[in-house]
Amino acid sequence: MSGANKRKHTRYDNPKGIFNITTDKRTWHEIGLEDISAGGMKFTSTANFDVNEDIQAVLTLRNRIKDDNTLNLQGTVKRRMDMGSGLSAYAVEFSNITAKQLTSLSEIMAFIR
């Protein structure tokens, strides 16, 4: 298998903003968003999430044009990796991204670089 990038969607690394997720819509956890694309996201957290667990993410992304670009997305945890010191890295696959949300994400990220 080659090392070539086989992603279907453009990935945006290290976005700026405030990022929270929940599994029950009552308890929210702030996360460190590593990257995001139309297909999913990678984040770090001290909270524990199980592989195949459904999550809801509220991502308030910042860019040069507007400070509060909020996306509400649902997804499923696909991978978990222990980073040590109680921190874990997670990969989430989005299950419901709409064309409008995809357009919003693309517009927001275009002004970050």
Secondary structure, DSSP 8 states (H G I E B T S, - for coil): ---S---SS--EES--EEEEEESSSSSEEE-EEEEE-SSEEEEEESS---TT-EEEEEEEE--SS-S-EEEEEEEEEEEEEEEETTEEEEEEEES---HHHHHHHHHHHHTT-
